[in-house]
Amino acid sequence: MLIKLLKKNYFIATYSKMWQFVKPVWFVALLSVLIGIPIGALDATVALFLKPYTDLVIVSNNAQAPWYLPFLIVGFTIVQGLLIYASAFLSAYAGGRVTNAVREALYDKLIQLDSSYYDKQNSGVILVRFSGDAGAASAGLLGNAKSLVTRICSTLALLCVLIYTSWKLALIAIVILSITVAPLTMVRRLLKKIVARQVIISQELNMNYNETFAGNKTIRAYNLQDSQRKSFLENVNEGFRLGLKSVRRTAWISPFMHFSVSVGVSLTIAYGSWLIVHNEMTAGDFVAFLAALLMMYTPIKALGNTIANMQASFLAIERVFEIFAIEPAIKEKEDCKELVEFNDKICFNAVDFEYKENLPVLRNLNLTIEKNQSVALVGNSGGGKSTIVSLLPRFYDVVGGSITIDGTDIRDFSIKSLRDNISIVFQDNFLFNGTIRENILFGRKDATEEELAYAVKSAYLEDFIAELPDGLETEIGERGTLLSGGQKQRVAIARAFLRNAPILILDEATSALDNKSEAIVQQAIENLMQNKTVIIIAHRLSTIKNADKIAFIQEGEMIEFGTHEELMEIPDGFYKNLYQLQFKPQEETAENGDAVLTGEVKEKVPA
């Protein structure tokens, strides 16, 4: 049964998958496993030494007989202990290296996956699948293999002692051994569905923790503590139920093995006594046999746990390679070009796009943006404006049509060179845990101090940074939680200044700010827009009116395109109606002609 288990295709296939990660440390890994052979084999020495000791000392009462046997047993035990230590150290070293390699490969995969993957996943999935499974897959790989080899070798060595001592009694032991290990072949089937569900629960729990951390203010503001606690406890209790279910399905294996071995021992004692009485076996033989049989019980009992752990590791490996098998939707062509310079125009040519099949977001969109031209995208919420600016840096790929830069399809450019030519300022810019300096330098790591100082000045960060004791070295916390909304936006703008890309996308860059912050950020944005080709999604009247062109987007189609004056001349035009409903009242009441769609008057900030 055990040999059949080891010959299972999934056993070989699973280990072969991991070879690419084991290969750099294969010798250390192999040595850590092979050391298990003498470790297991040495278990048989104690049983072998009992035969002459029993026959000569106990039965024959020969006090001069092998006095050195106890010393040999101690010596062999010391050797075995040293081998166990060496195996544990080598296994930990090789296992750690393999774990790091798997995690590195998974992280490489994570940062290569496109936006559509993240749209479909939650933070819990990322934490469990990309971190937890990596450890479970690789950490248990060598440890389980070493334990399996040690216990198999121990069992085989002791089995040899049994056969050498009495082949008749050994037949009983072999039959009992076959019955004992039979349930091990069912472990995978018994665990697979439960483990898969436990992974999902782990993902949900991680998401609970993450949402509680990231949404702590919202939870308190809306008194959501009870509902969040309820969701958390549901997952905790489900995990508890799955744990019990796992125990119910597999915990019987250990007592079954105990029972089987006890039957074998009982039969051995009964039949061995009969053999001794009939002078077919010496007392020393019987003691050695019984000792070997009892010693074999320990590795056999532990073998069940080893197989169960190995199956859990196999399932984790399968999940890891499911991730490796994911094909990114955004791919580079093998013969892709480098976008070295933007010289002419950007064209959206009959572009169709959908996030979900048969649910179009953009339909036959045609839009041309000349170099150094600013184009504002306006229209009702959900019309597809943010989708348009997401397609240009290839966060997603068009379903139909094409997007070209200087006449070349953007899919023909390398992704890196394409994105190197585009700066984006989002509505909610992500800042990394670290200092203000580090976050700005993400725009361009090799920027000089003079360039950094210019970016800080242009983004109106000078006065703010001057007030900080640590200046640019100030730690801003995870996601920039120690900064205000306006300060975070200006850090992101400074980052875009350093990048100095010819194409600039402003995606609702000021919509989430208060009056004073918005005015300061708007000044910084106007500095950033100089001598760049700009695509703007904005609610600010001055930004829209001052754009070279305005595109009105509705239900994924461009309905109107032109300057503010041209669009206002269209009778009953979409933009004209929007302006009269939302912009005109603001313009009439705004101070200094500076207003936004929400009707709030903004504070004018000197340049």
C-alpha positions as CSV (number, residue, x, y, z in Angstrom):
1,M,0.0,0.0,0.0
2,L,2.8,2.4,1.0
3,I,4.7,1.7,-2.2
4,K,1.5,2.2,-4.2
5,L,1.0,5.5,-2.5
6,L,4.5,6.7,-3.3
7,K,4.1,5.7,-7.0
8,K,1.0,7.9,-7.4
9,N,1.4,10.3,-10.4
10,Y,0.5,13.3,-8.3
11,F,3.4,12.5,-5.9
12,I,6.0,12.6,-8.6
13,A,4.3,15.4,-10.6
14,T,4.1,17.6,-7.5
15,Y,7.7,17.2,-6.6
16,S,8.8,17.7,-10.2
17,K,7.0,21.0,-10.3
18,M,9.1,22.3,-7.4
19,W,12.3,21.2,-9.0
20,Q,12.9,24.7,-10.5
21,F,13.0,26.1,-7.0
22,V,14.9,23.2,-5.4
23,K,17.6,23.0,-8.1
24,P,19.9,25.8,-6.8
25,V,20.1,23.9,-3.4
26,W,19.5,20.4,-4.7
27,F,22.7,19.0,-3.1
28,V,21.9,20.3,0.4
29,A,18.3,19.3,0.0
30,L,19.2,15.8,-1.2
31,L,21.8,15.4,1.6
32,S,19.2,16.5,4.2
33,V,16.8,13.8,2.9
34,L,19.5,11.1,2.5
35,I,20.7,11.5,6.0
36,G,17.3,10.1,7.0
37,I,18.4,6.7,5.7
38,P,21.1,6.1,8.4
39,I,18.9,7.8,11.0
40,G,16.1,5.4,10.3
41,A,18.4,2.4,9.9
42,L,20.1,3.0,13.3
43,D,16.8,2.3,15.0
44,A,17.4,-1.4,14.2
45,T,20.7,-1.5,16.1
46,V,19.1,-1.5,19.5
47,A,16.8,-4.4,18.6
48,L,19.8,-6.4,17.1
49,F,21.9,-5.9,20.3
50,L,19.1,-7.2,22.5
51,K,19.4,-10.7,21.0
52,P,22.9,-11.6,22.2
53,Y,22.5,-9.6,25.5
54,T,19.3,-11.6,26.3
55,D,20.7,-15.0,25.4
56,L,24.1,-14.6,27.0
57,V,23.3,-12.4,30.1
58,I,19.7,-13.0,31.0
59,V,19.1,-16.6,29.9
60,S,22.7,-18.0,30.3
61,N,23.5,-15.8,33.3
62,N,26.9,-15.1,31.8
63,A,28.1,-11.9,33.5
64,Q,31.3,-11.8,31.3
65,A,29.2,-11.7,28.1
66,P,29.1,-8.6,25.9
67,W,29.8,-5.9,28.5
68,Y,30.4,-3.4,25.7
69,L,26.8,-3.6,24.3
70,P,25.4,-0.8,26.5
71,F,28.3,1.4,25.3
72,L,27.6,0.5,21.7
73,I,23.9,1.4,22.1
74,V,24.9,4.8,23.6
75,G,27.5,5.3,20.9
76,F,25.0,4.6,18.1
77,T,22.4,6.9,19.8
78,I,24.9,9.7,19.8
79,V,25.7,9.2,16.2
80,Q,22.0,9.1,15.4
81,G,21.5,12.3,17.4
82,L,24.2,14.1,15.5
83,L,22.8,13.0,12.2
84,I,19.3,14.2,13.3
85,Y,20.8,17.6,14.1
86,A,22.7,17.8,10.8
87,S,19.6,16.8,8.9
88,A,17.4,19.4,10.7
89,F,19.9,22.2,9.9
90,L,20.4,21.3,6.3
91,S,16.6,20.9,5.8
92,A,16.0,24.3,7.4
93,Y,18.6,25.9,5.2
94,A,17.4,24.3,2.0
95,G,13.7,24.7,2.9
96,G,14.3,28.4,3.7
97,R,16.0,29.0,0.4
98,V,13.2,27.2,-1.5
99,T,10.6,29.2,0.4
100,N,12.3,32.5,-0.5
101,A,12.6,31.4,-4.1
102,V,8.9,30.5,-4.3
103,R,7.8,33.8,-2.6
104,E,10.1,35.8,-5.0
105,A,8.5,34.1,-8.0
106,L,5.0,34.6,-6.6
107,Y,5.7,38.3,-6.0
108,D,7.1,38.7,-9.5
109,K,3.9,37.1,-10.7
110,L,1.8,39.4,-8.5
111,I,3.4,42.6,-9.8
112,Q,3.1,41.4,-13.4
113,L,-0.7,40.7,-13.2
114,D,-2.9,43.3,-14.7
115,S,-5.7,45.4,-13.3
116,S,-8.4,43.0,-14.3
117,Y,-7.0,40.4,-11.9
118,Y,-7.1,42.8,-9.0
119,D,-10.6,43.8,-9.9
120,K,-11.7,40.3,-9.2
121,Q,-9.8,39.6,-6.0
122,N,-9.8,40.9,-2.5
123,S,-6.9,41.5,-0.1
124,G,-7.5,38.2,1.7
125,V,-6.9,36.2,-1.4
126,I,-3.6,38.0,-2.1
127,L,-2.3,37.4,1.5
128,V,-3.2,33.7,1.6
129,R,-2.5,32.7,-1.9
130,F,0.7,34.7,-2.4
131,S,2.2,34.5,1.1
132,G,0.6,31.7,3.1
133,D,0.6,29.1,0.4
134,A,4.2,29.9,-0.5
135,G,5.3,29.0,3.0
136,A,3.0,25.9,3.3
137,A,4.1,24.6,-0.1
138,S,7.9,24.9,0.3
139,A,8.5,24.8,4.0
140,G,6.8,21.4,4.3
141,L,8.3,20.0,1.1
142,L,11.8,19.0,2.4
143,G,10.7,18.5,6.0
144,N,8.0,16.0,5.0
145,A,10.3,14.3,2.5
146,K,13.0,13.9,5.2
147,S,10.5,12.6,7.7
148,L,9.0,10.2,5.2
149,V,12.4,8.8,4.2
150,T,13.5,8.5,7.9
151,R,10.3,6.7,8.9
152,I,10.3,4.4,5.8
153,C,14.0,3.5,6.4
154,S,13.4,2.9,10.0
155,T,10.4,0.7,9.2
156,L,12.3,-1.2,6.5
157,A,15.4,-1.7,8.8
158,L,13.3,-2.9,11.6
159,L,11.4,-5.1,9.2
160,C,14.7,-6.7,8.2
161,V,15.4,-7.4,11.8
162,L,12.0,-9.1,12.1
163,I,12.7,-11.3,9.1
164,Y,16.3,-12.0,10.2
165,T,15.0,-13.0,13.7
166,S,12.0,-15.0,12.7
167,W,10.5,-15.1,9.2
168,K,7.4,-16.8,10.6
169,L,6.6,-14.0,13.0
170,A,7.6,-11.5,10.3
171,L,4.8,-12.7,8.1
172,I,2.3,-11.6,10.8
173,A,4.0,-8.2,11.1
174,I,3.9,-7.7,7.3
175,V,0.2,-8.5,7.1
176,I,-0.5,-6.1,10.0
177,L,1.7,-3.4,8.4
178,S,-0.2,-3.6,5.2
179,I,-3.5,-3.3,7.0
180,T,-2.2,-0.4,9.1
181,V,-1.0,1.8,6.2
182,A,-4.0,1.2,4.0
183,P,-6.0,4.2,5.2
184,L,-3.1,6.5,4.3
185,T,-4.1,6.2,0.6
186,M,-7.4,8.0,1.4
187,V,-5.9,11.0,3.2
188,R,-5.8,13.2,0.0
189,R,-9.4,12.5,-0.9
190,L,-10.5,13.1,2.7
191,L,-8.7,16.4,3.0
192,K,-8.8,18.1,-0.4
193,K,-12.3,19.7,-0.2
194,I,-11.9,20.7,3.5
195,V,-8.5,22.3,2.9
196,A,-9.8,24.2,-0.1
197,R,-12.6,25.6,2.0
198,Q,-10.2,26.4,4.9
199,V,-8.1,28.5,2.4
200,I,-11.2,30.5,1.5
201,I,-12.0,31.1,5.2
202,S,-8.4,32.2,5.7
203,Q,-8.8,34.6,2.9
204,E,-12.1,36.0,4.4
205,L,-10.5,36.4,7.8
206,N,-7.5,38.3,6.3
207,M,-9.9,40.5,4.4
208,N,-11.8,41.2,7.7
209,Y,-8.6,42.3,9.4
210,N,-7.6,44.4,6.4
211,E,-11.0,46.1,6.2
212,T,-11.0,46.8,9.9
213,F,-7.5,48.4,9.6
214,A,-8.2,50.4,6.4
215,G,-11.8,51.3,7.2
216,N,-11.5,52.0,10.9
217,K,-12.8,55.6,10.7
218,T,-15.8,54.5,8.6
219,I,-16.5,51.7,11.0
220,R,-16.6,54.1,13.9
221,A,-18.4,56.9,12.0
222,Y,-21.3,54.6,11.0
223,N,-21.3,52.4,14.2
224,L,-20.5,49.3,12.2
225,Q,-18.7,47.5,15.0
226,D,-21.5,45.0,15.5
227,S,-21.9,44.1,11.8
228,Q,-18.1,43.8,11.3
229,R,-17.9,41.7,14.4
230,K,-20.7,39.5,13.1
231,S,-19.0,39.0,9.8
232,F,-15.7,38.2,11.5
233,L,-17.3,35.7,14.0
234,E,-19.1,33.9,11.1
235,N,-15.8,33.2,9.4
236,V,-14.1,32.2,12.7
237,N,-16.9,29.8,13.5
238,E,-16.9,28.4,10.0
239,G,-13.1,27.8,10.4
240,F,-13.8,26.1,13.7
241,R,-16.4,23.8,12.1
242,L,-14.0,22.9,9.2
243,G,-11.3,22.1,11.8
244,L,-13.6,19.7,13.5
245,K,-14.7,18.2,10.2
246,S,-11.1,17.6,9.3
247,V,-10.5,15.9,12.6
248,R,-13.6,13.7,12.2
249,R,-12.4,12.6,8.7
250,T,-8.8,11.9,9.5
251,A,-8.3,11.5,13.3
252,W,-9.7,7.9,13.2
253,I,-6.6,6.9,11.2
254,S,-4.3,7.2,14.2
255,P,-6.4,5.0,16.6
256,F,-6.9,2.6,13.8
257,M,-3.2,2.2,13.4
258,H,-2.8,1.9,17.2
259,F,-5.4,-0.9,17.2
260,S,-3.8,-2.7,14.2
261,V,-0.4,-2.6,15.8
262,S,-1.7,-3.8,19.1
263,V,-3.3,-6.8,17.3
264,G,0.0,-7.5,15.6
265,V,1.9,-7.3,18.9
266,S,-0.7,-9.6,20.6
267,L,-0.5,-12.2,17.8
268,T,3.3,-12.0,17.9
269,I,3.4,-12.6,21.7
270,A,1.0,-15.5,21.4
271,Y,2.8,-17.2,18.4
272,G,6.3,-16.3,19.7
273,S,5.6,-17.9,23.0
274,W,4.5,-21.1,21.2
275,L,7.7,-21.0,19.1
276,I,9.9,-20.6,22.3
277,V,8.1,-23.5,24.0
278,H,8.7,-25.7,21.0
279,N,12.4,-24.6,20.8
280,E,11.9,-23.0,17.3
281,M,13.1,-19.7,18.7
282,T,15.4,-18.5,21.5
283,A,14.4,-16.0,24.1
284,G,16.9,-13.6,22.7
285,D,15.4,-13.9,19.2
286,F,11.9,-13.2,20.7
287,V,13.0,-10.2,22.7
288,A,14.9,-8.7,19.7
289,F,11.8,-9.4,17.5
290,L,9.4,-7.9,20.0
291,A,11.7,-4.8,20.5
292,A,11.9,-4.3,16.7
293,L,8.2,-4.6,16.4
294,L,7.5,-2.1,19.2
295,M,10.1,0.3,17.8
296,M,8.5,0.0,14.4
297,Y,5.2,1.1,15.9
298,T,6.5,4.7,16.5
299,P,7.5,5.5,12.8
300,I,4.4,3.8,11.6
301,K,2.2,5.8,13.9
302,A,4.0,9.0,12.9
303,L,3.8,8.1,9.2
304,G,0.1,8.9,9.2
305,N,0.7,12.5,10.4
306,T,3.6,12.8,7.9
307,I,1.4,11.7,5.0
308,A,-1.4,14.1,6.1
309,N,1.1,17.0,6.3
310,M,2.5,16.0,3.0
311,Q,-0.9,16.1,1.4
312,A,-1.6,19.5,2.8
313,S,1.8,20.6,1.4
314,F,0.8,19.1,-2.0
315,L,-2.5,20.9,-2.0
316,A,-0.7,24.2,-1.3
317,I,1.8,23.5,-4.1
318,E,-1.2,22.9,-6.5
319,R,-2.6,26.3,-5.5
320,V,0.8,28.0,-6.0
321,F,1.1,26.6,-9.5
322,E,-2.5,27.6,-10.2
323,I,-1.3,31.2,-9.7
324,F,1.8,30.6,-11.9
325,A,-0.5,29.3,-14.6
326,I,-2.5,32.6,-14.7
327,E,-1.8,34.3,-18.0
328,P,-1.8,38.1,-17.8
329,A,-4.3,39.8,-20.1
330,I,-1.8,42.5,-20.9
331,K,1.1,41.0,-22.8
332,E,4.1,42.4,-24.7
333,K,4.8,41.3,-28.3
334,E,8.1,39.6,-28.7
335,D,9.2,42.2,-31.3
336,C,7.8,45.2,-29.4
337,K,9.3,48.7,-30.0
338,E,10.5,51.3,-27.6
339,L,8.5,54.5,-27.3
340,V,11.4,56.9,-27.3
341,E,9.7,60.2,-28.0
342,F,6.1,61.5,-28.4
343,N,6.0,63.8,-31.4
344,D,2.6,64.0,-33.0
345,K,-0.7,62.8,-31.6
346,I,-2.7,60.2,-29.7
347,C,-5.6,58.6,-31.5
348,F,-8.5,56.4,-30.2
349,N,-9.7,54.6,-33.3
350,A,-13.1,53.0,-33.1
351,V,-12.3,51.8,-29.6
352,D,-14.7,49.2,-28.0
353,F,-14.2,48.0,-24.5
354,E,-16.0,45.9,-21.9
355,Y,-15.0,44.7,-18.4
356,K,-17.5,41.9,-18.5
357,E,-18.4,40.0,-21.7
358,N,-21.4,41.5,-23.5
359,L,-21.6,44.5,-21.2
360,P,-19.9,47.2,-23.3
361,V,-18.4,50.3,-21.6
362,L,-17.0,52.0,-24.7
363,R,-18.6,51.9,-28.1
364,N,-16.8,52.9,-31.3
365,L,-15.0,55.7,-29.6
366,N,-13.0,58.0,-31.8
367,L,-10.8,60.7,-30.2
368,T,-7.7,62.5,-31.4
369,I,-5.4,64.4,-29.0
370,E,-2.6,66.6,-30.5
371,K,0.7,67.0,-28.9
372,N,0.8,69.7,-26.2
373,Q,-3.0,69.8,-26.3
374,S,-5.2,69.6,-23.2
375,V,-8.5,67.6,-23.6
376,A,-11.1,67.6,-20.8
377,L,-13.5,64.6,-20.6
378,V,-16.9,65.5,-19.2
379,G,-20.2,63.7,-18.9
380,N,-22.4,61.9,-16.5
381,S,-20.9,59.5,-13.9
382,G,-20.3,56.0,-15.3
383,G,-20.1,57.1,-18.9
384,G,-16.6,55.7,-19.4
385,K,-14.3,58.6,-18.8
386,S,-12.0,56.8,-16.3
387,T,-12.0,53.8,-18.6
388,I,-10.6,55.9,-21.5
389,V,-7.6,57.1,-19.4
390,S,-7.1,53.5,-18.1
391,L,-6.7,52.2,-21.6
392,L,-3.9,54.6,-22.7
393,P,-1.2,53.2,-20.2
394,R,-2.6,49.7,-21.0
395,F,-4.1,49.0,-17.5
396,Y,-6.6,47.2,-19.8
397,D,-6.5,46.4,-23.5
398,V,-9.2,47.4,-26.0
399,V,-11.7,44.8,-27.1
400,G,-12.1,46.4,-30.5
401,G,-10.3,49.2,-32.5
402,S,-7.0,50.6,-31.5
403,I,-5.1,53.3,-29.6
404,T,-2.1,54.8,-31.4
405,I,0.7,57.1,-30.5
406,D,2.3,58.8,-33.5
407,G,0.5,56.3,-35.7
408,T,1.8,53.2,-33.9
409,D,-0.5,50.9,-31.9
410,I,0.4,51.1,-28.2
411,R,0.3,47.3,-28.1
412,D,3.4,47.4,-30.4
413,F,5.4,49.3,-27.7
414,S,7.0,47.7,-24.7
415,I,4.8,48.3,-21.7
416,K,7.7,49.9,-19.7
417,S,8.5,52.5,-22.4
418,L,4.9,53.3,-22.9
419,R,4.3,54.0,-19.2
420,D,7.6,55.8,-18.9
421,N,6.0,58.4,-21.2
422,I,2.9,58.8,-19.1
423,S,2.3,60.5,-15.7
424,I,-0.9,60.0,-13.8
425,V,-2.3,61.9,-10.9
426,F,-5.3,60.0,-9.5
427,Q,-8.1,61.2,-7.3
428,D,-6.8,59.0,-4.5
429,N,-3.0,58.7,-5.0
430,F,-1.3,55.8,-3.3
431,L,1.6,56.7,-1.1
432,F,4.0,54.1,0.2
433,N,5.1,53.6,3.7
434,G,8.3,55.6,4.0
435,T,9.5,59.2,3.8
436,I,8.3,62.1,1.7
437,R,11.6,62.0,-0.2
438,E,11.2,58.3,-1.0
439,N,7.6,58.8,-2.3
440,I,8.6,61.7,-4.5
441,L,11.6,59.9,-5.9
442,F,9.4,57.0,-7.1
443,G,8.8,59.4,-10.0
444,R,12.5,59.0,-11.0
445,K,15.0,57.3,-8.7
446,D,18.0,58.9,-10.3
447,A,16.8,62.5,-9.9
448,T,19.3,65.1,-8.6
449,E,18.8,67.2,-5.5
450,E,18.2,70.2,-7.7
451,E,15.5,68.3,-9.7
452,L,13.9,67.2,-6.4
453,A,13.9,70.7,-5.0
454,Y,12.3,72.0,-8.2
455,A,9.6,69.3,-8.0
456,V,8.9,70.2,-4.4
457,K,8.7,73.9,-5.2
458,S,6.4,73.4,-8.2
459,A,4.1,71.2,-6.2
460,Y,3.8,73.9,-3.5
461,L,5.3,71.6,-0.8
462,E,8.1,74.0,0.3
463,D,6.3,75.7,3.1
464,F,4.7,72.4,4.4
465,I,8.1,70.6,4.4
466,A,9.9,73.5,6.0
467,E,7.5,73.2,9.0
468,L,8.4,69.5,9.6
469,P,11.3,68.7,12.0
470,D,12.6,66.0,9.6
471,G,11.7,67.8,6.4
472,L,11.8,65.5,3.4
473,E,12.8,62.6,5.7
474,T,9.5,62.7,7.5
475,E,7.8,59.3,7.8
476,I,4.3,59.5,6.4
477,G,2.9,56.1,7.5
478,E,1.2,53.4,5.5
479,R,-0.8,54.9,2.6
480,G,0.3,58.3,3.7
481,T,-2.1,58.3,6.7
482,L,-0.1,61.0,8.5
483,L,-0.8,63.5,5.7
484,S,-3.9,65.4,4.8
485,G,-5.7,64.9,1.5
486,G,-4.2,68.0,-0.1
487,Q,-0.7,67.2,1.1
488,K,-0.9,63.7,-0.3
489,Q,-2.0,65.1,-3.7
490,R,0.9,67.5,-3.8
491,V,3.4,64.7,-3.0
492,A,1.9,62.8,-5.9
493,I,2.1,65.9,-8.1
494,A,5.8,66.3,-7.1
495,R,6.3,62.7,-8.1
496,A,4.8,63.4,-11.5
497,F,7.0,66.5,-11.9
498,L,10.1,64.3,-11.4
499,R,8.8,61.8,-13.9
500,N,8.4,64.7,-16.4
501,A,6.6,62.5,-18.9
502,P,5.3,64.2,-22.1
503,I,1.7,62.8,-21.5
504,L,-0.2,63.7,-18.4
505,I,-3.4,62.1,-17.1
506,L,-5.4,63.9,-14.4
507,D,-8.2,61.7,-13.1
508,E,-10.4,63.7,-10.8
509,A,-7.2,65.0,-9.2
510,T,-8.9,67.6,-7.0
511,S,-12.4,66.2,-6.5
512,A,-11.9,64.9,-3.0
513,L,-10.3,68.0,-1.5
514,D,-11.7,70.9,0.6
515,N,-11.8,74.4,-0.8
516,K,-8.4,75.6,0.4
517,S,-6.6,72.4,-0.4
518,E,-8.2,72.2,-3.9
519,A,-7.0,75.7,-4.7
520,I,-3.4,75.0,-3.8
521,V,-3.4,71.7,-5.6
522,Q,-5.0,73.3,-8.7
523,Q,-2.1,75.8,-8.8
524,A,0.4,72.9,-8.6
525,I,-1.5,71.0,-11.4
526,E,-1.4,74.1,-13.6
527,N,2.4,74.1,-13.2
528,L,2.5,70.4,-14.0
529,M,0.5,70.8,-17.2
530,Q,3.0,73.2,-18.8
531,N,4.3,71.8,-22.1
532,K,2.5,68.5,-21.8
533,T,-0.2,66.7,-23.6
534,V,-2.9,66.4,-21.0
535,I,-6.1,64.3,-20.6
536,I,-8.3,65.7,-17.8
537,I,-11.2,64.2,-16.0
538,A,-12.3,67.1,-13.8
539,H,-15.3,68.8,-12.2
540,R,-13.5,72.2,-12.0
541,L,-15.1,74.8,-14.3
542,S,-11.8,76.7,-14.9
543,T,-10.0,73.5,-15.9
544,I,-12.8,72.5,-18.3
545,K,-13.2,75.9,-19.9
546,N,-9.5,76.5,-20.3
547,A,-8.9,73.1,-22.0
548,D,-8.0,73.2,-25.6
549,K,-10.8,70.7,-26.4
550,I,-13.7,69.2,-24.5
551,A,-15.0,65.7,-25.2
552,F,-18.5,64.9,-23.9
553,I,-18.7,61.2,-23.1
554,Q,-22.1,59.5,-22.6
555,E,-22.7,55.8,-22.2
556,G,-19.3,54.9,-23.7
557,E,-19.6,57.1,-26.8
558,M,-18.2,60.6,-27.6
559,I,-21.2,62.7,-28.3
560,E,-19.6,66.0,-28.8
561,F,-16.0,67.4,-29.2
562,G,-14.7,70.9,-29.5
563,T,-13.7,74.0,-27.6
564,H,-15.9,75.5,-24.9
565,E,-17.2,78.2,-27.2
566,E,-17.8,75.7,-30.1
567,L,-19.8,73.4,-27.8
568,M,-21.8,76.2,-26.4
569,E,-23.0,77.1,-29.9
570,I,-24.6,73.7,-30.5
571,P,-28.4,74.2,-30.1
572,D,-29.7,72.0,-27.3
573,G,-26.2,70.4,-27.1
574,F,-25.3,67.9,-24.3
575,Y,-22.4,70.1,-23.1
576,K,-24.4,73.2,-23.3
577,N,-27.3,71.7,-21.3
578,L,-24.7,70.5,-18.7
579,Y,-23.1,73.9,-18.5
580,Q,-26.4,75.7,-18.1
581,L,-27.6,73.2,-15.4
582,Q,-24.4,72.9,-13.4
583,F,-21.7,75.3,-14.6
584,K,-23.6,78.5,-15.3
585,P,-25.1,79.0,-11.8
586,Q,-21.7,78.4,-10.3
587,E,-20.0,80.9,-12.7
588,E,-22.5,83.6,-11.8
589,T,-22.0,83.1,-8.0
590,A,-18.3,82.1,-7.9
591,E,-15.8,84.6,-6.6
592,N,-12.9,85.4,-9.0
593,G,-14.5,83.2,-11.6
594,D,-13.1,80.1,-9.9
595,A,-15.9,77.4,-9.4
596,V,-16.5,73.7,-9.5
597,L,-19.4,71.4,-10.4
598,T,-20.4,71.1,-6.8
599,G,-21.1,74.9,-6.7
600,E,-18.5,75.5,-3.9
601,V,-16.5,78.7,-4.2
602,K,-12.7,78.0,-4.0
603,E,-10.1,80.1,-2.3
604,K,-7.8,81.8,-4.8
605,V,-4.1,81.1,-4.0
606,P,-1.4,83.3,-5.3
607,A,1.0,81.7,-7.7
